[in-house]
Amino acid sequence: MATKPLVPSASALRWLGVIAAPTALALGFLWTGGWLTPRRLTQTSLLDALHAVDGTHPGFRRNHAKGVCVTGWFEGNGNAAGISTASVLQPGRVPVVGRFALAGGIPLEGSKNR
């Protein structure tokens, strides 16, 4: 009397793969988006944390409150002009305006006014 092996059929394994792959993909997207975590990061929780650490400073940003503004010129040598038509990659001077910001919400940190 021949007995059948206790191995699942190949058809059942295929269906398991068909169901498992999209399920794993959906769970990955849900986990990445924060839907599966009870304490996911939200705008409100981030701003509350910044307020708890740095306090309130009316008239300043909540994060990166202290920074240094700069103006100047960028002098391009034209070496990248062949790969882009952007004006900064052409030979010559281009005016620039920028801001280097420090992390944190204390605008006067490190100054005598604190």
Buried (B, 14 or more C-beta within 10 A) or exposed (E): EEEEEEEEEEEEEEEEEEEEEEEEEEEEEEEEEEEEEEEEEEEEEEEEEBEEEBEEBEEBEBBBBBEEEEEEEEEBEEEEEEEEEEEEBBEEEBEEEEEEBBEBBBBEEEEEEE
